[in-house]
Amino acid sequence: MSTTSEFDTIAAVATPPGEGGISIIRISGERTFEIVAPLFKGKSLADVASHTINYGHIIDPETGSEVDEVMASVMRAPKTYTREDVVEINCHGG
């Protein structure tokens, strides 16, 4: 029996496996901004307009060190494919 509900917030790699120039990580669900906040250094994604791309860095929340320079796309419910809040993080692949 699955413990996943249709309302869980999920994070998944949205690009194919293997080497590539970029990798996209998609986070969707009602806790999207809560989950992304401690990882993204830049504008507060919870406060930016929907359907925008925002420059920043992914940080290690334990050390505060920068992990990668990224672009984060913010798309707010209900105007998304899944009708949920979505953040897509475009980071370096490979």
N, CA, C and O atoms as a printed pandas DataFrame, in Angstrom:
     atom_number atom_name residue_name chain_id  residue_number  x_coord  y_coord  z_coord
0              1         N          MET        A               1    0.835   -1.171    0.000
1              2        CA          MET        A               1    0.000    0.000    0.000
2              3         C          MET        A               1    0.883    1.240    0.000
3              4         O          MET        A               1    1.839    1.321    0.772
4              5         N          SER        A               2    0.575    2.195   -0.850
5              6        CA          SER        A               2    1.362    3.412   -0.990
6              7         C          SER        A               2    1.024    4.414    0.111
7              8         O          SER        A               2   -0.128    4.545    0.524
8              9         N          THR        A               3    2.056    5.113    0.572
9             10        CA          THR        A               3    1.835    6.170    1.568
10            11         C          THR        A               3    1.788    7.539    0.898
11            12         O          THR        A               3    1.603    8.549    1.577
12            13         N          THR        A               4    1.954    7.590   -0.423
13            14        CA          THR        A               4    1.937    8.839   -1.155
14            15         C          THR        A               4    0.504    9.275   -1.396
15            16         O          THR        A               4   -0.338    8.470   -1.795
16            17         N          SER        A               5    0.230   10.536   -1.155
17            18        CA          SER        A               5   -1.094   11.062   -1.456
18            19         C          SER        A               5   -1.000   11.930   -2.697
19            20         O          SER        A               5    0.094   12.323   -3.102
20            21         N          GLU        A               6   -2.125   12.227   -3.292
21            22        CA          GLU        A               6   -2.109   13.058   -4.483
22            23         C          GLU        A               6   -1.715   14.495   -4.164
23            24         O          GLU        A               6   -1.521   15.291   -5.082
24            25         N          PHE        A               7   -1.593   14.844   -2.886
25            26        CA          PHE        A               7   -1.263   16.205   -2.494
26            27         C          PHE        A               7    0.150   16.348   -1.947
27            28         O          PHE        A               7    0.499   17.416   -1.443
28            29         N          ASP        A               8    0.975   15.309   -2.030
29            30        CA          ASP        A               8    2.350   15.399   -1.570
30            31         C          ASP        A               8    3.135   16.380   -2.430
31            32         O          ASP        A               8    2.885   16.510   -3.629
32            33         N          THR        A               9    4.078   17.061   -1.813
33            34        CA          THR        A               9    5.019   17.883   -2.565
34            35         C          THR        A               9    6.154   16.970   -2.995
35            36         O          THR        A               9    6.696   16.218   -2.185
36            37         N          ILE        A              10    6.514   17.038   -4.280
37            38        CA          ILE        A              10    7.542   16.146   -4.807
38            39         C          ILE        A              10    8.678   16.947   -5.425
39            40         O          ILE        A              10    8.484   18.074   -5.881
40            41         N          ALA        A              11    9.846   16.361   -5.433
41            42        CA          ALA        A              11   11.011   16.905   -6.133
42            43         C          ALA        A              11   11.578   15.785   -6.977
43            44         O          ALA        A              11   11.734   14.659   -6.504
44            45         N          ALA        A              12   11.889   16.093   -8.234
45            46        CA          ALA        A              12   12.408   15.069   -9.130
46            47         C          ALA        A              12   13.280   15.713  -10.193
47            48         O          ALA        A              12   13.081   16.870  -10.565
48            49         N          VAL        A              13   14.246   14.948  -10.674
49            50        CA          VAL        A              13   15.057   15.397  -11.798
50            51         C          VAL        A              13   14.184   15.315  -13.048
51            52         O          VAL        A              13   13.566   14.284  -13.313
52            53         N          ALA        A              14   14.136   16.405  -13.812
53            54        CA          ALA        A              14   13.261   16.476  -14.982
54            55         C          ALA        A              14   14.022   16.362  -16.299
55            56         O          ALA        A              14   13.437   16.534  -17.368
56            57         N          THR        A              15   15.306   16.076  -16.232
57            58        CA          THR        A              15   16.112   15.880  -17.430
58            59         C          THR        A              15   16.556   14.433  -17.496
59            60         O          THR        A              15   16.610   13.757  -16.469
60            61         N          PRO        A              16   16.880   13.939  -18.706
61            62        CA          PRO        A              16   17.263   12.533  -18.822
62            63         C          PRO        A              16   18.576   12.233  -18.105
63            64         O          PRO        A              16   19.409   13.122  -17.928
64            65         N          PRO        A              17   18.760   10.981  -17.693
65            66        CA          PRO        A              17   20.017   10.608  -17.043
66            67         C          PRO        A              17   21.194   10.707  -18.015
67            68         O          PRO        A              17   21.023   10.655  -19.233
68            69         N          GLY        A              18   22.366   10.848  -17.455
69            70        CA          GLY        A              18   23.572   10.940  -18.269
70            71         C          GLY        A              18   24.169   12.320  -18.200
71            72         O          GLY        A              18   23.725   13.162  -17.420
72            73         N          GLU        A              19   25.181   12.554  -19.018
73            74        CA          GLU        A              19   25.863   13.842  -19.020
74            75         C          GLU        A              19   25.135   14.838  -19.892
75            76         O          GLU        A              19   24.616   14.490  -20.952
76            77         N          GLY        A              20   25.099   16.076  -19.442
77            78        CA          GLY        A              20   24.484   17.154  -20.199
78            79         C          GLY        A              20   24.924   18.482  -19.646
79            80         O          GLY        A              20   25.461   18.558  -18.541
80            81         N          GLY        A              21   24.701   19.525  -20.406
81            82        CA          GLY        A              21   25.102   20.864  -19.996
82            83         C          GLY        A              21   24.310   21.398  -18.821
83            84         O          GLY        A              21   24.847   22.094  -17.960
84            85         N          ILE        A              22   23.011   21.063  -18.792
85            86        CA          ILE        A              22   22.162   21.517  -17.686
86            87         C          ILE        A              22   21.391   20.337  -17.129
87            88         O          ILE        A              22   21.247   19.295  -17.769
88            89         N          SER        A              23   20.907   20.531  -15.932
89            90        CA          SER        A              23   20.010   19.576  -15.298
90            91         C          SER        A              23   18.876   20.392  -14.692
91            92         O          SER        A              23   19.098   21.478  -14.155
92            93         N          ILE        A              24   17.670   19.867  -14.781
93            94        CA          ILE        A              24   16.511   20.568  -14.237
94            95         C          ILE        A              24   15.909   19.736  -13.116
95            96         O          ILE        A              24   15.633   18.548  -13.282
96            97         N          ILE        A              25   15.711   20.378  -11.980
97            98        CA          ILE        A              25   15.058   19.742  -10.835
98            99         C          ILE        A              25   13.723   20.442  -10.653
99           100         O          ILE        A              25   13.673   21.666  -10.531
100          101         N          ARG        A              26   12.643   19.675  -10.635
101          102        CA          ARG        A              26   11.295   20.247  -10.515
102          103         C          ARG        A              26   10.729   19.910   -9.144
103          104         O          ARG        A              26   10.736   18.753   -8.725
104          105         N          ILE        A              27   10.239   20.932   -8.452
105          106        CA          ILE        A              27    9.574   20.772   -7.157
106          107         C          ILE        A              27    8.144   21.251   -7.341
107          108         O          ILE        A              27    7.922   22.364   -7.816
108          109         N          SER        A              28    7.169   20.422   -6.968
109          110        CA          SER        A              28    5.774   20.838   -7.138
110          111         C          SER        A              28    4.932   20.362   -5.968
111          112         O          SER        A              28    5.165   19.295   -5.400
112          113         N          GLY        A              29    3.948   21.180   -5.624
113          114        CA          GLY        A              29    3.040   20.863   -4.528
114          115         C          GLY        A              29    2.871   22.046   -3.606
115          116         O          GLY        A              29    3.487   23.095   -3.799
116          117         N          GLU        A              30    2.035   21.873   -2.607
117          118        CA          GLU        A              30    1.704   23.008   -1.746
118          119         C          GLU        A              30    2.844   23.452   -0.830
119          120         O          GLU        A              30    2.799   24.565   -0.307
120          121         N          ARG        A              31    3.866   22.615   -0.618
121          122        CA          ARG        A              31    5.006   22.996    0.240
122          123         C          ARG        A              31    6.231   23.420   -0.569
123          124         O          ARG        A              31    7.327   23.531   -0.020
124          125         N          THR        A              32    6.051   23.659   -1.869
125          126        CA          THR        A              32    7.166   23.971   -2.763
126          127         C          THR        A              32    8.057   25.083   -2.218
127          128         O          THR        A              32    9.267   24.893   -2.093
128          129         N          PHE        A              33    7.485   26.231   -1.892
129          130        CA          PHE        A              33    8.296   27.381   -1.485
130          131         C          PHE        A              33    8.943   27.163   -0.118
131          132         O          PHE        A              33   10.046   27.649    0.130
132          133         N          GLU        A              34    8.274   26.447    0.752
133          134        CA          GLU        A              34    8.832   26.101    2.067
134          135         C          GLU        A              34   10.065   25.215    1.913
135          136         O          GLU        A              34   11.041   25.373    2.647
136          137         N          ILE        A              35   10.023   24.288    0.965
137          138        CA          ILE        A              35   11.138   23.361    0.744
138          139         C          ILE        A              35   12.311   24.056    0.063
139          140         O          ILE        A              35   13.466   23.810    0.409
140          141         N          VAL        A              36   12.020   24.921   -0.901
141          142        CA          VAL        A              36   13.074   25.575   -1.674
142          143         C          VAL        A              36   13.765   26.687   -0.882
143          144         O          VAL        A              36   14.956   26.926   -1.082
144          145         N          ALA        A              37   13.052   27.364    0.003
145          146        CA          ALA        A              37   13.588   28.543    0.701
146          147         C          ALA        A              37   14.961   28.338    1.338
147          148         O          ALA        A              37   15.833   29.183    1.135
148          149         N          PRO        A              38   15.205   27.268    2.094
149          150        CA          PRO        A              38   16.520   27.147    2.725
150          151         C          PRO        A              38   17.641   26.744    1.757
151          152         O          PRO        A              38   18.814   26.736    2.132
152          153         N          LEU        A              39   17.279   26.412    0.516
153          154        CA          LEU        A              39   18.267   25.945   -0.457
154          155         C          LEU        A              39   18.645   26.996   -1.484
155          156         O          LEU        A              39   19.697   26.892   -2.114
156          157         N          PHE        A              40   17.794   28.018   -1.665
157          158        CA          PHE        A              40   17.994   29.013   -2.722
158          159         C          PHE        A              40   18.409   30.343   -2.125
159          160         O          PHE        A              40   17.726   30.892   -1.260
160          161         N          LYS        A              41   19.545   30.858   -2.598
161          162        CA          LYS        A              41   20.039   32.167   -2.173
162          163         C          LYS        A              41   19.859   33.119   -3.349
163          164         O          LYS        A              41   20.468   32.949   -4.405
164          165         N          GLY        A              42   19.024   34.106   -3.147
165          166        CA          GLY        A              42   18.677   35.087   -4.177
166          167         C          GLY        A              42   17.388   35.741   -3.714
167          168         O          GLY        A              42   17.122   35.810   -2.514
168          169         N          LYS        A              43   16.585   36.222   -4.657
169          170        CA          LYS        A              43   15.279   36.761   -4.283
170          171         C          LYS        A              43   14.453   35.668   -3.625
171          172         O          LYS        A              43   14.604   34.490   -3.950
172          173         N          SER        A              44   13.588   36.051   -2.708
173          174        CA          SER        A              44   12.682   35.082   -2.101
174          175         C          SER        A              44   11.715   34.589   -3.167
175          176         O          SER        A              44   10.897   35.364   -3.663
176          177         N          LEU        A              45   11.794   33.325   -3.523
177          178        CA          LEU        A              45   10.934   32.780   -4.569
178          179         C          LEU        A              45    9.467   32.810   -4.172
179          180         O          LEU        A              45    8.591   32.826   -5.037
180          181         N          ALA        A              46    9.191   32.819   -2.875
181          182        CA          ALA        A              46    7.805   32.907   -2.408
182          183         C          ALA        A              46    7.198   34.271   -2.713
183          184         O          ALA        A              46    5.976   34.421   -2.717
184          185         N          ASP        A              47    8.050   35.269   -2.969
185          186        CA          ASP        A              47    7.573   36.636   -3.175
186          187         C          ASP        A              47    7.639   37.120   -4.622
187          188         O          ASP        A              47    7.097   38.180   -4.932
188          189         N          VAL        A              48    8.283   36.379   -5.509
189          190        CA          VAL        A              48    8.403   36.841   -6.896
190          191         C          VAL        A              48    7.133   36.531   -7.681
191          192         O          VAL        A              48    6.327   35.693   -7.276
192          193         N          ALA        A              49    6.969   37.209   -8.799
193          194        CA          ALA        A              49    5.794   37.005   -9.646
194          195         C          ALA        A              49    5.829   35.623  -10.298
195          196         O          ALA        A              49    6.894   35.043  -10.510
196          197         N          SER        A              50    4.648   35.118  -10.605
197          198        CA          SER        A              50    4.532   33.838  -11.295
198          199         C          SER        A              50    5.088   33.941  -12.709
199          200         O          SER        A              50    5.078   35.006  -13.327
200          201         N          HIS        A              51    5.567   32.823  -13.198
201          202        CA          HIS        A              51    6.093   32.689  -14.550
202          203         C          HIS        A              51    7.262   33.639  -14.785
203          204         O          HIS        A              51    7.331   34.336  -15.797
204          205         N          THR        A              52    8.191   33.643  -13.804
205          206        CA          THR        A              52    9.423   34.410  -13.920
206          207         C          THR        A              52   10.607   33.475  -13.718
207          208         O          THR        A              52   10.483   32.404  -13.125
208          209         N          ILE        A              53   11.753   33.905  -14.224
209          210        CA          ILE        A              53   13.005   33.168  -14.031
210          211         C          ILE        A              53   13.905   34.036  -13.171
211          212         O          ILE        A              53   14.076   35.225  -13.438
212          213         N          ASN        A              54   14.481   33.434  -12.135
213          214        CA          ASN        A              54   15.208   34.181  -11.120
214          215         C          ASN        A              54   16.612   33.615  -10.921
215          216         O          ASN        A              54   16.793   32.409  -10.753
216          217         N          TYR        A              55   17.594   34.503  -10.944
217          218        CA          TYR        A              55   18.996   34.136  -10.759
218          219         C          TYR        A              55   19.316   33.963   -9.272
219          220         O          TYR        A              55   18.827   34.718   -8.431
220          221         N          GLY        A              56   20.138   32.966   -8.961
221          222        CA          GLY        A              56   20.579   32.783   -7.585
222          223         C          GLY        A              56   21.567   31.640   -7.470
223          224         O          GLY        A              56   22.182   31.232   -8.455
224          225         N          HIS        A              57   21.711   31.134   -6.274
225          226        CA          HIS        A              57   22.622   30.029   -5.981
226          227         C          HIS        A              57   21.901   28.987   -5.127
227          228         O          HIS        A              57   21.054   29.319   -4.297
228          229         N          ILE        A              58   22.249   27.747   -5.345
229          230        CA          ILE        A              58   21.830   26.683   -4.438
230          231         C          ILE        A              58   22.908   26.615   -3.369
231          232         O          ILE        A              58   24.102   26.605   -3.668
232          233         N          ILE        A              59   22.469   26.568   -2.117
233          234        CA          ILE        A              59   23.423   26.512   -1.010
234          235         C          ILE        A              59   23.211   25.235   -0.207
235          236         O          ILE        A              59   22.132   24.642   -0.212
236          237         N          ASP        A              60   24.254   24.839    0.469
237          238        CA          ASP        A              60   24.166   23.734    1.417
238          239         C          ASP        A              60   23.595   24.338    2.695
239          240         O          ASP        A              60   24.252   25.170    3.320
240          241         N          PRO        A              61   22.381   23.938    3.104
241          242        CA          PRO        A              61   21.768   24.585    4.267
242          243         C          PRO        A              61   22.514   24.344    5.577
243          244         O          PRO        A              61   22.347   25.101    6.533
244          245         N          GLU        A              62   23.326   23.308    5.626
245          246        CA          GLU        A              62   24.070   23.027    6.862
246          247         C          GLU        A              62   25.299   23.920    7.005
247          248         O          GLU        A              62   25.649   24.329    8.112
248          249         N          THR        A              63   25.964   24.226    5.864
249          250        CA          THR        A              63   27.206   24.997    5.939
250          251         C          THR        A              63   27.052   26.416    5.393
251          252         O          THR        A              63   27.865   27.291    5.689
252          253         N          GLY        A              64   26.006   26.640    4.594
253          254        CA          GLY        A              64   25.821   27.940    3.964
254          255         C          GLY        A              64   26.688   28.137    2.739
255          256         O          GLY        A              64   26.649   29.204    2.126
256          257         N          SER        A              65   27.473   27.130    2.364
257          258        CA          SER        A              65   28.353   27.273    1.199
258          259         C          SER        A              65   27.560   27.111   -0.097
259          260         O          SER        A              65   26.594   26.351   -0.166
260          261         N          GLU        A              66   27.996   27.849   -1.125
261          262        CA          GLU        A              66   27.345   27.786   -2.423
262          263         C          GLU        A              66   27.703   26.483   -3.120
263          264         O          GLU        A              66   28.867   26.083   -3.167
264          265         N          VAL        A              67   26.675   25.825   -3.665
265          266        CA          VAL        A              67   26.856   24.561   -4.367
266          267         C          VAL        A              67   26.887   24.795   -5.876
267          268         O          VAL        A              67   27.714   24.212   -6.577
268          269         N          ASP        A              68   25.978   25.658   -6.386
269          270        CA          ASP        A              68   25.903   25.900   -7.822
270          271         C          ASP        A              68   25.200   27.222   -8.095
271          272         O          ASP        A              68   24.379   27.682   -7.301
272          273         N          GLU        A              69   25.530   27.816   -9.214
273          274        CA          GLU        A              69   24.862   29.003   -9.726
274          275         C          GLU        A              69   23.691   28.534  -10.576
275          276         O          GLU        A              69   23.874   27.700  -11.462
276          277         N          VAL        A              70   22.492   29.052  -10.328
277          278        CA          VAL        A              70   21.292   28.488  -10.946
278          279         C          VAL        A              70   20.324   29.568  -11.424
279          280         O          VAL        A              70   20.455   30.746  -11.093
280          281         N          MET        A              71   19.354   29.123  -12.211
281          282        CA          MET        A              71   18.190   29.915  -12.587
282          283         C          MET        A              71   16.977   29.140  -12.081
283          284         O          MET        A              71   16.867   27.937  -12.317
284          285         N          ALA        A              72   16.073   29.817  -11.393
285          286        CA          ALA        A              72   14.890   29.161  -10.835
286          287         C          ALA        A              72   13.631   29.758  -11.454
287          288         O          ALA        A              72   13.385   30.959  -11.345
288          289         N          SER        A              73   12.839   28.912  -12.104
289          290        CA          SER        A              73   11.567   29.332  -12.686
290          291         C          SER        A              73   10.468   29.117  -11.659
291          292         O          SER        A              73   10.388   28.060  -11.033
292          293         N          VAL        A              74    9.623   30.129  -11.491
293          294        CA          VAL        A              74    8.512   30.053  -10.537
294          295         C          VAL        A              74    7.207   30.101  -11.320
295          296         O          VAL        A              74    6.984   31.001  -12.129
296          297         N          MET        A              75    6.351   29.116  -11.066
297          298        CA          MET        A              75    5.032   29.067  -11.700
298          299         C          MET        A              75    4.014   28.747  -10.613
299          300         O          MET        A              75    4.094   27.712   -9.951
300          301         N          ARG        A              76    3.071   29.642  -10.445
301          302        CA          ARG        A              76    2.107   29.512   -9.348
302          303         C          ARG        A              76    0.814   28.848   -9.798
303          304         O          ARG        A              76    0.349   29.022  -10.924
304          305         N          ALA        A              77    0.254   28.078   -8.864
305          306        CA          ALA        A              77   -1.046   27.450   -9.077
306          307         C          ALA        A              77   -2.094   28.539   -9.237
307          308         O          ALA        A              77   -1.922   29.614   -8.661
308          309         N          PRO        A              78   -3.126   28.333   -9.956
309          310        CA          PRO        A              78   -3.475   27.122  -10.699
310          311         C          PRO        A              78   -3.007   27.153  -12.150
311          312         O          PRO        A              78   -3.409   26.296  -12.935
312          313         N          LYS        A              79   -2.166   28.119  -12.528
313          314        CA          LYS        A              79   -1.766   28.248  -13.929
314          315         C          LYS        A              79   -0.502   27.467  -14.244
315          316         O          LYS        A              79    0.466   28.010  -14.777
316          317         N          THR        A              80   -0.526   26.162  -13.900
317          318        CA          THR        A              80    0.558   25.245  -14.229
318          319         C          THR        A              80   -0.066   23.962  -14.765
319          320         O          THR        A              80   -1.271   23.742  -14.642
320          321         N          TYR        A              81    0.765   23.128  -15.355
321          322        CA          TYR        A              81    0.273   21.880  -15.933
322          323         C          TYR        A              81   -0.411   21.012  -14.880
323          324         O          TYR        A              81   -1.436   20.390  -15.157
324          325         N          THR        A              82    0.154   20.968  -13.673
325          326        CA          THR        A              82   -0.413   20.140  -12.599
326          327         C          THR        A              82   -1.395   20.897  -11.713
327          328         O          THR        A              82   -2.002   20.316  -10.813
328          329         N          ARG        A              83   -1.551   22.207  -11.973
329          330        CA          ARG        A              83   -2.407   23.092  -11.183
330          331         C          ARG        A              83   -1.874   23.257   -9.756
331          332         O          ARG        A              83   -2.631   23.588   -8.844
332          333         N          GLU        A              84   -0.569   23.025   -9.565
333          334        CA          GLU        A              84    0.098   23.184   -8.275
334          335         C          GLU        A              84    1.198   24.228   -8.422
335          336         O          GLU        A              84    1.587   24.561   -9.542
336          337         N          ASP        A              85    1.707   24.752   -7.298
337          338        CA          ASP        A              85    2.892   25.598   -7.328
338          339         C          ASP        A              85    4.062   24.760   -7.833
339          340         O          ASP        A              85    4.208   23.597   -7.460
340          341         N          VAL        A              86    4.898   25.362   -8.690
341          342        CA          VAL        A              86    6.049   24.657   -9.260
342          343         C          VAL        A              86    7.259   25.586   -9.245
343          344         O          VAL        A              86    7.152   26.766   -9.579
344          345         N          VAL        A              87    8.411   25.040   -8.855
345          346        CA          VAL        A              87    9.692   25.695   -9.041
346          347         C          VAL        A              87   10.575   24.725   -9.817
347          348         O          VAL        A              87   10.730   23.566   -9.434
348          349         N          GLU        A              88   11.151   25.215  -10.911
349          350        CA          GLU        A              88   12.109   24.417  -11.679
350          351         C          GLU        A              88   13.473   25.075  -11.539
351          352         O          GLU        A              88   13.647   26.252  -11.858
352          353         N          ILE        A              89   14.437   24.297  -11.057
353          354        CA          ILE        A              89   15.788   24.807  -10.854
354          355         C          ILE        A              89   16.655   24.296  -11.999
355          356         O          ILE        A              89   16.835   23.090  -12.166
356          357         N          ASN        A              90   17.193   25.234  -12.789
357          358        CA          ASN        A              90   18.108   24.901  -13.876
358          359         C          ASN        A              90   19.521   25.075  -13.348
359          360         O          ASN        A              90   19.953   26.187  -13.044
360          361         N          CYS        A              91   20.242   23.951  -13.241
361          362        CA          CYS        A              91   21.586   23.984  -12.694
362          363         C          CYS        A              91   22.553   23.319  -13.680
363          364         O          CYS        A              91   22.135   22.798  -14.714
364          365         N          HIS        A              92   23.829   23.342  -13.354
365          366        CA          HIS        A              92   24.821   22.716  -14.210
366          367         C          HIS        A              92   24.671   21.202  -14.143
367          368         O          HIS        A              92   24.468   20.641  -13.066
368          369         N          GLY        A              93   24.771   20.548  -15.284
369          370        CA          GLY        A              93   24.646   19.096  -15.362
370          371         C          GLY        A              93   25.997   18.422  -15.406
371          372         O          GLY        A              93   27.031   19.029  -15.127
372          373         N          GLY        A              94   25.962   17.145  -15.764
373          374        CA          GLY        A              94   27.205   16.412  -15.957
374          375         C          GLY        A              94   27.691   15.714  -14.770
375          376         O          GLY        A              94   28.734   15.063  -14.822
